[in-house]
Amino acid sequence: MPIQVLMPALSPTMEKGNLAKWLKKEGEPIKSGDVIAEIETDKATMEVEATDEGTLGKILIPEGTADVAVNTPIATILADGETAADLAKDTAKTPAPARQEKAAGSAPPAAKAEAAQPKSAAPSAPQAVAEPDPEVPAGTAMVTQTIREALRDAMAEEMRRDADVFVMGEEVAEYQGAYKVTQGLLQEFGPKRVIDTPITEHGFAGIGVGAAMAGLKPIVEFMTFNFAMQAMDQIINSAAKTLYMSGGQMGCSVVFRGPNGAAARVAAQHSQDYSSWFSHVPGLKVVAPYSAADAKGLLKAAIRDPNPVIFLENEVLYGHSGEVPKLDDYVIPIGKARIVRAGSHVTIISWSNGMTYALKAADELAKEGIEAEVIDLRTLRPMDTETIVNSVKKTGRAVTVEEGWAQSGVGAEIAARIMEHAFDYLDAPVTRVSGKDVPMPYAANLEKLALPSAAEVVEAAKAVCYR
Amino acid sequence: MAAPKKAAAQDTSQGTSSGGSPPKFTREQELAALRDMLLIRRFEEKAGQLYGMGAIGGFCHLYIGQEAVVVGMQMALKDGDQVITGYRDHGHMLACGMEAKGVMAELTGRRGGYSKGKGGSMHMFSVEKKFYGGHGIVGAQVSLGTGLAFANWYRGNDSVSVAYFGDGAANQGQVYESFNMAELWKLPVIYVIENNRYAMGTAVSRASAQQDFSRRGASFNIPGKQVDGMDVRAVKAAGEEAAAWCRAGKGPFILEMQTYRYRGHSMSDPAKYRTREEVEKVRHDQDPIEQVRNRLLAAKVSEQELKAIDAEVRDIVNASAEFAQSDPEPDVAELYTDVYR
């Protein structure tokens, strides 16, 4: 039977890519290991190697095709003795590879397809904006950008503006960023301002803080925030506390940024949400954007801020696109939440990738006649208590959504603030939807269960509405 | 445990050498060194008294015995060079030219202290005097000091950063992460390892596989040197050599200062891990202040002139103690200031 070649994923979070080039023609013999095609995403270009021997039977996706979904059949390989006629029998087949079908066991097919590709569960970022961001003048032209590009542009603009700004971290220069967030910066700014470090988070975080104490404005990239644990002492004891310990004489303007939270299928040590860890600490500001526009505007603000800022990105969101205002200097103030969707029945509060679940749930709830007001916190410290409280005074109900663990989490903090400031307005207890109280499992089905879901948000919202 | 070895600038570096007895000081240099070391000693003695009276709280780590290290190094530096150290920091601040009043008032937690009373013994800073703290986490100042050197490299000035740390901190992981990057990027930083033979109560021989700290940078190709840290002239000479190395763009340099602390690790340490005889022997044979005083007397400087220096130093210290006890505590409104700027 002819073998299908599927569109491969370059990373656990890749959903689609472009088929840049075919290196083999139909009818050409193929050996295992031959490079048959090149595919690309906004992050990288990769060669597709054949894993089977035979003849390239038919090219199903022509070169130059954009946005080919992962696992789409892109070609067929004919084994010895097979002819093009055998292809006809095969065209109706589903793309799911046979081996995976077997391994998935007794789970129903629909669940399997989702489990094999968990991020297909995350919708392509519903970015329904009910209220225009007050910072953007009416009539401003918008450009569509990925969050990755928006972050890169924010850094590039600030580096053009201020010679004291530089980027350091693992693979930020020559490699163009492990997640390609620093793409092109080395070429524009040179090796003195875009600095590859050895894999020594504790040391280079300390060097970054020391440089900031001397007046420079470093952007320290952690390949992921999981690795920032090695640098925690420098972040908390040196960066966050020095201004206070010096009686206001000496502080440090430094941004620590990188992907935070669950990626996909990378297990416990690479999937953790550190929102509550950093938001616990006075002296730090903590920013965690969801939209492309916020990613850009808030990163620019973080770089200009005279305090240490923890800038929590999300790997799953890097490739998501959104509208970014085409303004010369788009800076969003740190510390302001945004009402992304207006509603009167229940307030849903989240940030970063939690917004994915919150917004999807709001769509579902609307179908059942429940109008949810969705707040994107954007900044976790200082927290915009006023926006939360005003909304809860209107709705009387609140649900928090976070990928992190519930105990001592940001949701717990929000619940406490609502109780302190709007107790008399509450018609139901504040409810938390969070990551489950376990280290992140690897297995696809368990991982999905460990994370919050839109269904859980819907359930929680209905519960507080007594529906 | 033996007293600090008299290492006459043992050279373990590549092609740098001095050897023999250190270059002589001029009379003015001797007098300046004496005065600066005396100021530190008298200041620390007074701090110890105030601690005993309950005027100073928490931790208080005295520098008595090690004065030649920071005074000699400071004589080797020039304007613009930065200094950073750990928690045994009073001597460094005074040597950098910070006022005794402000340091002592910080020790007593008063509003006139360098950190308005919010930092205490281990956390004082002076951007003006290029003193960057005052850090309480053992070894953290080494990465931070490397960052100060990074800033010099980035700006292309010819300033040098001096990062002081002890024989205990020399075993921390981030020290070697910093060594690697400093040499890789040729950052102008002098790592001064103040080997006072004890990390709190643990003798060097019980904690360090490689006890020659000048060689701690060997695997990164960082040159190092063992220096008699009780002889202010040897310290200054080594400091000048290291600074020249850094300013020439050759990267970091390690100086192991062989020194000794007479007092306990902190005020609450009875120092049972060493004998009284060991301490007395160092005091008698190698005291950094007595060395200078004896040389000055031999050079026919009058007792009277030396007494005048004593008196001047005592006046400064007494005034600082008086201020530190009469200055009010910080305004309660200060509790919430300086968290952000």
Contacts between the chains, C-beta under 8 A, distances in Angstrom:
chain1	res1	chain2	res2	distance
A	166	B	154	7.0
A	192	B	154	6.7
A	197	B	181	6.8
A	198	B	177	7.4
A	198	B	180	5.9
A	198	B	181	6.5
A	198	B	184	7.2
A	200	B	174	7.9
A	200	B	177	3.8
A	200	B	180	6.8
A	200	B	181	7.1
A	202	B	143	7.1
A	202	B	173	6.6
A	202	B	174	4.5
A	202	B	177	5.9
A	203	B	143	5.3
A	203	B	146	7.6
A	203	B	174	5.0
A	203	B	176	8.0
A	203	B	177	2.6
A	203	B	178	5.0
A	203	B	180	7.3
A	203	B	181	6.1
A	204	B	143	8.0
A	204	B	177	7.3
A	204	B	181	6.7
A	205	B	143	7.5
A	206	B	140	6.4
A	206	B	142	7.6
A	206	B	143	2.4
A	206	B	144	5.4
A	206	B	146	7.1
A	206	B	147	6.3
A	206	B	174	6.0
A	206	B	177	8.0
A	206	B	178	6.9
A	207	B	143	5.6
A	207	B	144	7.8
A	207	B	146	5.1
A	207	B	147	4.1
A	207	B	150	5.5
A	207	B	178	6.8
A	207	B	181	6.3
A	208	B	147	6.3
A	209	B	143	7.6
A	209	B	144	6.0
A	209	B	147	6.1
A	210	B	84	7.6
A	210	B	132	7.6
A	210	B	143	6.4
A	210	B	144	3.7
A	210	B	145	6.2
A	210	B	146	6.2
A	210	B	147	1.9
A	210	B	148	5.0
A	210	B	149	7.9
A	210	B	150	6.8
A	210	B	151	7.4
A	211	B	147	4.3
A	211	B	148	7.3
A	211	B	150	4.8
A	211	B	151	4.7
A	211	B	154	7.0
A	212	B	147	7.4
A	213	B	132	5.6
A	213	B	144	6.6
A	213	B	147	6.9
A	213	B	148	6.8
A	214	B	82	7.1
A	214	B	132	7.6
A	214	B	147	7.0
A	214	B	148	4.9
A	214	B	150	8.0
A	214	B	151	3.5
A	214	B	152	7.6
A	215	B	151	6.7
A	216	B	150	7.8
A	216	B	151	5.2
A	216	B	154	6.1
A	233	B	137	5.8
A	233	B	140	6.3
A	234	B	140	6.5
A	234	B	143	6.5
A	234	B	144	7.8
A	234	B	174	7.9
A	237	B	136	7.5
A	237	B	137	5.1
A	237	B	140	6.5
A	238	B	135	7.1
A	238	B	137	7.6
A	238	B	140	5.7
A	238	B	144	6.1
A	242	B	123	7.9
A	242	B	125	7.6
A	242	B	133	7.1
A	243	B	338	5.5
A	243	B	339	7.1
A	243	B	340	7.3
A	243	B	341	6.0
A	244	B	118	5.9
A	244	B	338	4.9
A	244	B	339	5.7
A	245	B	115	5.9
A	245	B	118	6.2
A	245	B	119	4.3
A	245	B	123	3.9
A	245	B	125	7.8
A	245	B	133	7.8
A	245	B	134	7.6
A	246	B	114	7.7
A	246	B	115	5.2
A	246	B	118	8.0
A	246	B	119	6.3
A	246	B	123	7.0
A	246	B	124	7.5
A	246	B	125	4.2
A	246	B	133	7.4
A	246	B	338	7.7
A	247	B	113	7.5
A	247	B	114	6.9
A	247	B	115	3.9
A	247	B	116	3.5
A	247	B	117	7.5
A	247	B	118	5.3
A	247	B	119	6.6
A	247	B	338	6.0
A	248	B	116	7.3
A	248	B	337	6.6
A	248	B	338	3.8
A	248	B	341	6.7
A	249	B	114	7.5
A	249	B	115	7.1
A	249	B	125	5.5
A	249	B	126	7.5
A	249	B	127	6.1
A	250	B	125	4.7
A	250	B	127	5.5
A	250	B	132	7.3
A	250	B	133	7.8
A	251	B	341	5.5
A	282	B	339	5.1
A	283	B	339	5.7
A	283	B	340	7.1
A	285	B	340	7.5
A	306	B	341	5.1
A	307	B	340	5.1
A	307	B	341	6.5
